[in-house]
Amino acid sequence: MKFGALLYLGLASACTSPDYGTPTAATDITAEHVGGFTATPNIDGVHIVGANANYTQSGRTGANTVTAENLKAIIGALEDIKFLDLDPTYDSCNTPASDAPTGHLQATLTAGTNEVHFYTGCNGGMFDKLDRLEATILDKSGYTNWTLLDQ
């Protein structure tokens, strides 16, 4: 009987996601694209420090405050992909699209820090997971809506 209870507890803990903590003033999250088919250096994306988001797109900049609810959703998305355990680079696939930018994701959280670079010209597996994570960060930070504003 004790063995069954121990086995159950072990399985229950193995299925839970890691706890990356709650947002703090030191929370630092970046999601951006670097390069691509362009003659000049190009960096587009968001950099969040605490609740302050700074946006860059095609040379223009903006800023916004990210709600606590959206910051928690971003941290939850990082937990779901186990971001702190990912390799630093994902840049190799069978049929890459040419001249696509490199994705750059970085997070400093209560639980740790990691930085991941990935080629956006690849798809499938981890590339799709990184694309979804990036989309969540861009959406929840307000970047996606900001890019739709009149330029």
Stockholm file with secondary structure:
# STOCKHOLM 1.0

chainA/1-151         MKFGALLYLGLASACTSPDYGTPTAATDITAEHVGGFTATPNIDGVHIVGANANYTQSGRTGANTVTAENLKAIIGALEDIKFLDLDPTYDSCNTPASDAPTGHLQATLTAGTNEVHFYTGCNGGMFDKLDRLEATILDKSGYTNWTLLDQ
#=GR chainA/1-151 SS CHHHHHHHHHHHHHTSCCCCCCCCTTCEEEEEEECSSCSSCCEEEEEEETTEEEEEETTEEEEEECCHHHHHHHHHHHHHTTGGGSCSEECCCSSCCTTCCEEEEEEEETTEEEEEEEETTCCSHHHHHHHHHHHHHHHHHTHHHHHHSCC
#=GC SS_cons         CHHHHHHHHHHHHHTSCCCCCCCCTTCEEEEEEECSSCSSCCEEEEEEETTEEEEEETTEEEEEECCHHHHHHHHHHHHHTTGGGSCSEECCCSSCCTTCCEEEEEEEETTEEEEEEEETTCCSHHHHHHHHHHHHHHHHHTHHHHHHSCC
//
